[in-house]
Amino acid sequence: MKRLLICSAAAATAALLLLLPASALRAQDSLDGLVRQYIAGHPDEVGAMVRDYVAKHPDLFRDVLTDALKQQPAISPAPGAVANAPPLAMVDPSVAIRKDADSLFKSKHQVTLGNPDGDVTLVEFFDYNCGFCKGALPAMLSLIGDDPKLRIVLKEWPILGPGSIEAAHVAVAVRMQDPGGEKYLAFHRKLLGDPGLADNSKALGAAAAAGLDMARLQRDMDSDEVATTLSEDSTLAADLGITGTPGYVIGNTVVPGAIGLAALQDQIATARSHVN
């Protein structure tokens, strides 16, 4: 199943490349980075384009998918691997959550919002160029306002191209001079709420609007703390099997995707029932 999902993604990407405007293709050196940034900035437009194109050219999409499947190499067990070991996707995520609990919930490199002593912690891995993260922002803000016992941890995970990495560098520097999180939240809302693509310039503008010390911010952006933070978050995401943004950890459960406010509240209530 995992191989099929990978192949399907490759086929969808190939089809999408046929749809991108020529001007956009000329503007980027990396097609891979272009696709990810274009999808992040135009999720509704891309969805409509792909649906329309596939409907008009079903044979082409079928051929692309078939070719991708043929090109997948056979997977052999690694030396010393147990033949009947469960696939990675079937491994209980609670094992990884317990193993990484300190860096996941208590890291000095994270942003903590809401009630710092809350009975349940919601961790969100996000990217400032993720369209689904942008759509999920109102749910997170509602949770902060409506659940006084909830603790929220934000993890910078810039996976959608150079602009995302630039924005994350600024975001870590914002967190470094705002341990209380008030200015960080203002910055976060400004940048994630912007419908355009995030990059260094937009992130600096959001930081200035939030009232940060910009001279210190520039110094902190070049510090080792930025690389340490992003490395820790990337390692955590890999350990937990999170493959896209937003990705949540609530209690002992990994919750993939923007599932909406009501579903998040249900997950929090379940986690809370195990605490009380």
C-alpha positions as a Markdown table, in Angstrom:
| # | Residue | x | y | z |
|---|---|---|---|---|
| 1 | Met | 0.0 | 0.0 | 0.0 |
| 2 | Lys | 2.8 | 2.4 | 0.8 |
| 3 | Arg | 4.4 | 1.8 | -2.6 |
| 4 | Leu | 1.1 | 2.4 | -4.3 |
| 5 | Leu | 0.7 | 5.7 | -2.5 |
| 6 | Ile | 4.2 | 6.8 | -3.5 |
| 7 | Cys | 3.5 | 5.9 | -7.1 |
| 8 | Ser | 0.2 | 7.7 | -7.1 |
| 9 | Ala | 1.9 | 10.8 | -5.7 |
| 10 | Ala | 4.5 | 10.6 | -8.5 |
| 11 | Ala | 1.8 | 10.3 | -11.1 |
| 12 | Ala | -0.2 | 13.2 | -9.7 |
| 13 | Thr | 3.0 | 15.3 | -9.7 |
| 14 | Ala | 3.8 | 14.4 | -13.3 |
| 15 | Ala | 0.3 | 15.4 | -14.3 |
| 16 | Leu | 0.5 | 18.6 | -12.4 |
| 17 | Leu | 3.7 | 19.6 | -14.1 |
| 18 | Leu | 1.7 | 19.6 | -17.4 |
| 19 | Leu | -0.7 | 22.1 | -15.9 |
| 20 | Leu | 1.7 | 24.7 | -14.5 |
| 21 | Pro | 1.9 | 28.0 | -16.5 |
| 22 | Ala | 5.1 | 28.4 | -18.6 |
| 23 | Ser | 5.9 | 31.6 | -16.8 |
| 24 | Ala | 5.9 | 29.8 | -13.5 |
| 25 | Leu | 8.2 | 27.1 | -14.8 |
| 26 | Arg | 10.7 | 29.7 | -16.0 |
| 27 | Ala | 10.7 | 31.4 | -12.7 |
| 28 | Gln | 12.2 | 28.5 | -10.7 |
| 29 | Asp | 15.3 | 26.4 | -11.1 |
| 30 | Ser | 13.9 | 23.5 | -9.3 |
| 31 | Leu | 10.7 | 21.9 | -10.6 |
| 32 | Asp | 10.3 | 19.9 | -7.4 |
| 33 | Gly | 10.4 | 23.1 | -5.3 |
| 34 | Leu | 8.1 | 24.8 | -7.7 |
| 35 | Val | 5.5 | 22.1 | -7.5 |
| 36 | Arg | 5.5 | 22.2 | -3.7 |
| 37 | Gln | 5.3 | 25.9 | -3.5 |
| 38 | Tyr | 2.7 | 26.2 | -6.1 |
| 39 | Ile | 0.5 | 23.6 | -4.4 |
| 40 | Ala | 0.9 | 25.4 | -1.1 |
| 41 | Gly | 0.0 | 28.8 | -2.4 |
| 42 | His | -2.9 | 27.7 | -4.7 |
| 43 | Pro | -4.5 | 24.5 | -3.2 |
| 44 | Asp | -8.0 | 25.2 | -4.5 |
| 45 | Glu | -6.8 | 26.2 | -7.9 |
| 46 | Val | -4.5 | 23.2 | -8.2 |
| 47 | Gly | -7.3 | 20.8 | -7.1 |
| 48 | Ala | -9.7 | 22.2 | -9.7 |
| 49 | Met | -7.0 | 22.1 | -12.4 |
| 50 | Val | -6.1 | 18.5 | -11.7 |
| 51 | Arg | -9.7 | 17.3 | -11.6 |
| 52 | Asp | -10.5 | 19.0 | -14.8 |
| 53 | Tyr | -7.4 | 17.7 | -16.6 |
| 54 | Val | -7.9 | 14.1 | -15.4 |
| 55 | Ala | -11.5 | 14.2 | -16.5 |
| 56 | Lys | -10.5 | 15.3 | -20.0 |
| 57 | His | -7.5 | 13.1 | -20.3 |
| 58 | Pro | -8.1 | 9.9 | -18.3 |
| 59 | Asp | -5.8 | 7.8 | -20.6 |
| 60 | Leu | -2.8 | 10.0 | -20.0 |
| 61 | Phe | -3.2 | 9.9 | -16.2 |
| 62 | Arg | -3.6 | 6.1 | -16.4 |
| 63 | Asp | -0.4 | 5.8 | -18.5 |
| 64 | Val | 1.6 | 8.0 | -16.1 |
| 65 | Leu | 0.5 | 6.0 | -13.1 |
| 66 | Thr | 1.2 | 2.7 | -14.9 |
| 67 | Asp | 4.8 | 3.8 | -15.9 |
| 68 | Ala | 5.4 | 4.9 | -12.3 |
| 69 | Leu | 4.3 | 1.5 | -11.0 |
| 70 | Lys | 6.6 | -0.3 | -13.4 |
| 71 | Gln | 9.6 | 1.8 | -12.3 |
| 72 | Gln | 9.3 | 0.9 | -8.7 |
| 73 | Pro | 12.0 | -1.6 | -7.7 |
| 74 | Ala | 11.2 | -4.7 | -5.7 |
| 75 | Ile | 11.7 | -4.2 | -2.0 |
| 76 | Ser | 13.8 | -6.9 | -0.3 |
| 77 | Pro | 14.1 | -7.3 | 3.5 |
| 78 | Ala | 17.2 | -5.6 | 5.0 |
| 79 | Pro | 19.9 | -7.9 | 6.3 |
| 80 | Gly | 18.9 | -9.2 | 9.7 |
| 81 | Ala | 15.3 | -8.0 | 9.3 |
| 82 | Val | 12.5 | -10.1 | 10.7 |
| 83 | Ala | 10.5 | -11.5 | 7.8 |
| 84 | Asn | 7.1 | -11.0 | 9.4 |
| 85 | Ala | 7.9 | -7.6 | 11.0 |
| 86 | Pro | 4.9 | -5.2 | 10.6 |
| 87 | Pro | 5.2 | -2.4 | 8.0 |
| 88 | Leu | 6.3 | 1.0 | 9.4 |
| 89 | Ala | 2.8 | 2.4 | 9.1 |
| 90 | Met | 1.5 | -0.3 | 11.5 |
| 91 | Val | 4.0 | 0.4 | 14.3 |
| 92 | Asp | 2.2 | 1.8 | 17.4 |
| 93 | Pro | 3.0 | 5.6 | 17.4 |
| 94 | Ser | 2.6 | 5.7 | 21.1 |
| 95 | Val | 6.0 | 3.9 | 21.3 |
| 96 | Ala | 7.7 | 6.7 | 19.5 |
| 97 | Ile | 5.8 | 9.3 | 21.5 |
| 98 | Arg | 7.0 | 7.8 | 24.8 |
| 99 | Lys | 10.6 | 7.5 | 23.5 |
| 100 | Asp | 10.7 | 11.1 | 22.3 |
| 101 | Ala | 8.5 | 12.6 | 25.1 |
| 102 | Asp | 11.0 | 15.1 | 26.4 |
| 103 | Ser | 11.9 | 16.6 | 23.1 |
| 104 | Leu | 8.3 | 16.4 | 21.9 |
| 105 | Phe | 6.6 | 18.0 | 24.8 |
| 106 | Lys | 9.3 | 19.7 | 26.9 |
| 107 | Ser | 12.0 | 20.9 | 24.5 |
| 108 | Lys | 13.6 | 24.2 | 25.1 |
| 109 | His | 13.5 | 24.7 | 21.3 |
| 110 | Gln | 9.7 | 24.8 | 21.0 |
| 111 | Val | 6.9 | 27.3 | 21.2 |
| 112 | Thr | 4.4 | 26.8 | 23.9 |
| 113 | Leu | 1.0 | 28.5 | 23.9 |
| 114 | Gly | -2.2 | 28.2 | 25.9 |
| 115 | Asn | -2.0 | 26.9 | 29.4 |
| 116 | Pro | 1.6 | 26.0 | 30.2 |
| 117 | Asp | 0.4 | 23.6 | 32.9 |
| 118 | Gly | -2.5 | 22.2 | 30.8 |
| 119 | Asp | -3.7 | 18.6 | 31.4 |
| 120 | Val | -3.5 | 17.8 | 27.6 |
| 121 | Thr | -0.9 | 18.9 | 25.1 |
| 122 | Leu | -1.5 | 19.3 | 21.4 |
| 123 | Val | 1.6 | 19.4 | 19.3 |
| 124 | Glu | 1.4 | 20.8 | 15.7 |
| 125 | Phe | 4.1 | 20.3 | 13.1 |
| 126 | Phe | 3.5 | 23.0 | 10.4 |
| 127 | Asp | 5.0 | 24.8 | 7.4 |
| 128 | Tyr | 4.3 | 28.5 | 6.7 |
| 129 | Asn | 3.7 | 27.7 | 3.0 |
| 130 | Cys | 1.2 | 24.8 | 3.7 |
| 131 | Gly | -2.2 | 25.7 | 2.5 |
| 132 | Phe | -3.8 | 23.2 | 4.8 |
| 133 | Cys | -1.9 | 24.7 | 7.8 |
| 134 | Lys | -3.3 | 28.1 | 6.8 |
| 135 | Gly | -6.8 | 26.7 | 6.7 |
| 136 | Ala | -6.2 | 25.0 | 10.1 |
| 137 | Leu | -5.1 | 28.3 | 11.8 |
| 138 | Pro | -8.7 | 29.3 | 12.9 |
| 139 | Ala | -9.1 | 25.9 | 14.7 |
| 140 | Met | -5.9 | 26.4 | 16.6 |
| 141 | Leu | -6.9 | 29.9 | 17.7 |
| 142 | Ser | -10.3 | 28.7 | 18.8 |
| 143 | Leu | -8.8 | 26.0 | 20.9 |
| 144 | Ile | -6.5 | 28.5 | 22.6 |
| 145 | Gly | -9.5 | 30.8 | 23.3 |
| 146 | Asp | -12.1 | 28.1 | 24.3 |
| 147 | Asp | -10.1 | 25.4 | 26.2 |
| 148 | Pro | -8.3 | 26.9 | 29.2 |
| 149 | Lys | -6.8 | 23.5 | 30.2 |
| 150 | Leu | -5.1 | 22.9 | 26.8 |
| 151 | Arg | -1.4 | 23.3 | 26.2 |
| 152 | Ile | -0.3 | 23.8 | 22.6 |
| 153 | Val | 3.2 | 23.2 | 21.3 |
| 154 | Leu | 4.3 | 24.4 | 17.8 |
| 155 | Lys | 7.1 | 22.7 | 15.9 |
| 156 | Glu | 8.6 | 24.4 | 12.9 |
| 157 | Trp | 8.9 | 21.9 | 10.0 |
| 158 | Pro | 9.7 | 23.7 | 6.7 |
| 159 | Ile | 9.3 | 21.1 | 4.0 |
| 160 | Leu | 7.8 | 23.1 | 1.2 |
| 161 | Gly | 10.8 | 24.7 | -0.4 |
| 162 | Pro | 13.4 | 27.5 | 0.2 |
| 163 | Gly | 10.7 | 30.1 | 1.2 |
| 164 | Ser | 9.5 | 27.9 | 4.0 |
| 165 | Ile | 13.0 | 27.4 | 5.3 |
| 166 | Glu | 13.6 | 31.2 | 5.3 |
| 167 | Ala | 10.4 | 31.8 | 7.2 |
| 168 | Ala | 11.2 | 29.1 | 9.7 |
| 169 | His | 14.6 | 30.8 | 10.4 |
| 170 | Val | 12.8 | 34.0 | 11.2 |
| 171 | Ala | 10.2 | 32.2 | 13.3 |
| 172 | Val | 12.9 | 30.5 | 15.5 |
| 173 | Ala | 14.5 | 33.9 | 16.0 |
| 174 | Val | 11.2 | 35.4 | 17.0 |
| 175 | Arg | 10.7 | 32.6 | 19.6 |
| 176 | Met | 14.2 | 33.2 | 21.0 |
| 177 | Gln | 13.3 | 36.8 | 22.1 |
| 178 | Asp | 9.8 | 36.1 | 23.1 |
| 179 | Pro | 9.7 | 33.2 | 25.6 |
| 180 | Gly | 6.1 | 34.1 | 26.7 |
| 181 | Gly | 4.8 | 33.5 | 23.2 |
| 182 | Glu | 2.6 | 36.6 | 22.9 |
| 183 | Lys | 4.6 | 38.3 | 20.1 |
| 184 | Tyr | 5.3 | 34.9 | 18.5 |
| 185 | Leu | 1.6 | 34.2 | 18.3 |
| 186 | Ala | 1.0 | 37.7 | 16.7 |
| 187 | Phe | 3.8 | 36.9 | 14.2 |
| 188 | His | 2.4 | 33.4 | 13.6 |
| 189 | Arg | -1.1 | 34.6 | 12.9 |
| 190 | Lys | 0.2 | 37.4 | 10.5 |
| 191 | Leu | 2.5 | 35.1 | 8.5 |
| 192 | Leu | 0.3 | 32.0 | 8.4 |
| 193 | Gly | -2.8 | 34.1 | 7.7 |
| 194 | Asp | -1.2 | 35.7 | 4.6 |
| 195 | Pro | -2.5 | 34.0 | 1.5 |
| 196 | Gly | 0.7 | 34.5 | -0.4 |
| 197 | Leu | 3.9 | 32.5 | -0.3 |
| 198 | Ala | 6.0 | 33.0 | 2.8 |
| 199 | Asp | 9.7 | 33.8 | 2.5 |
| 200 | Asn | 12.4 | 35.8 | 4.3 |
| 201 | Ser | 10.9 | 39.2 | 3.3 |
| 202 | Lys | 7.3 | 38.4 | 4.4 |
| 203 | Ala | 8.5 | 36.8 | 7.6 |
| 204 | Leu | 10.6 | 39.8 | 8.5 |
| 205 | Gly | 7.6 | 42.0 | 7.8 |
| 206 | Ala | 5.4 | 39.9 | 10.1 |
| 207 | Ala | 8.1 | 40.1 | 12.8 |
| 208 | Ala | 8.3 | 43.9 | 12.5 |
| 209 | Ala | 4.5 | 44.1 | 12.7 |
| 210 | Ala | 4.5 | 42.0 | 15.9 |
| 211 | Gly | 6.9 | 44.5 | 17.5 |
| 212 | Leu | 10.1 | 42.4 | 17.6 |
| 213 | Asp | 13.6 | 43.8 | 18.1 |
| 214 | Met | 14.7 | 43.5 | 14.4 |
| 215 | Ala | 18.4 | 44.0 | 15.1 |
| 216 | Arg | 18.5 | 41.2 | 17.6 |
| 217 | Leu | 16.3 | 39.1 | 15.2 |
| 218 | Gln | 18.9 | 39.4 | 12.5 |
| 219 | Arg | 21.6 | 38.2 | 14.9 |
| 220 | Asp | 19.5 | 35.3 | 16.2 |
| 221 | Met | 18.7 | 34.1 | 12.7 |
| 222 | Asp | 22.4 | 33.3 | 12.2 |
| 223 | Ser | 22.7 | 31.4 | 15.5 |
| 224 | Asp | 23.2 | 27.7 | 16.1 |
| 225 | Glu | 19.8 | 27.6 | 17.8 |
| 226 | Val | 18.0 | 27.8 | 14.5 |
| 227 | Ala | 19.7 | 24.7 | 13.0 |
| 228 | Thr | 19.3 | 22.9 | 16.3 |
| 229 | Thr | 15.6 | 23.6 | 16.4 |
| 230 | Leu | 14.9 | 22.6 | 12.8 |
| 231 | Ser | 17.0 | 19.5 | 13.1 |
| 232 | Glu | 15.2 | 18.4 | 16.3 |
| 233 | Asp | 11.7 | 19.0 | 14.7 |
| 234 | Ser | 12.7 | 17.1 | 11.6 |
| 235 | Thr | 13.9 | 14.1 | 13.6 |
| 236 | Leu | 10.8 | 14.1 | 15.7 |
| 237 | Ala | 8.6 | 14.1 | 12.6 |
| 238 | Ala | 10.5 | 11.2 | 11.1 |
| 239 | Asp | 10.3 | 9.2 | 14.3 |
| 240 | Leu | 6.6 | 9.7 | 14.6 |
| 241 | Gly | 5.9 | 8.8 | 11.0 |
| 242 | Ile | 4.5 | 12.2 | 10.2 |
| 243 | Thr | 4.7 | 12.7 | 6.4 |
| 244 | Gly | 2.9 | 16.0 | 5.8 |
| 245 | Thr | 1.7 | 19.2 | 7.4 |
| 246 | Pro | -0.2 | 19.9 | 9.5 |
| 247 | Gly | 0.6 | 16.9 | 11.6 |
| 248 | Tyr | -0.6 | 16.7 | 15.2 |
| 249 | Val | 0.3 | 14.7 | 18.3 |
| 250 | Ile | -2.5 | 14.6 | 20.9 |
| 251 | Gly | -1.9 | 12.5 | 24.0 |
| 252 | Asn | -0.6 | 9.2 | 22.7 |
| 253 | Thr | -2.0 | 9.6 | 19.2 |
| 254 | Val | -0.5 | 10.9 | 15.9 |
| 255 | Val | -3.2 | 12.8 | 14.0 |
| 256 | Pro | -2.4 | 13.5 | 10.3 |
| 257 | Gly | -3.9 | 16.3 | 8.3 |
| 258 | Ala | -6.2 | 19.3 | 8.9 |
| 259 | Ile | -9.1 | 17.4 | 10.4 |
| 260 | Gly | -11.0 | 20.5 | 11.6 |
| 261 | Leu | -12.0 | 22.0 | 14.9 |
| 262 | Ala | -14.6 | 19.4 | 15.9 |
| 263 | Ala | -12.4 | 16.4 | 15.3 |
| 264 | Leu | -9.5 | 18.0 | 17.2 |
| 265 | Gln | -11.8 | 18.7 | 20.1 |
| 266 | Asp | -12.9 | 15.0 | 20.0 |
| 267 | Gln | -9.2 | 13.9 | 20.1 |
| 268 | Ile | -8.5 | 16.2 | 23.0 |
| 269 | Ala | -11.5 | 14.9 | 24.9 |
| 270 | Thr | -10.3 | 11.4 | 24.4 |
| 271 | Ala | -6.8 | 12.2 | 25.6 |
| 272 | Arg | -8.3 | 14.1 | 28.6 |
| 273 | Ser | -10.4 | 11.0 | 29.5 |
| 274 | His | -7.2 | 9.0 | 29.8 |
| 275 | Val | -5.6 | 11.6 | 32.1 |
| 276 | Asn | -8.5 | 12.1 | 34.5 |
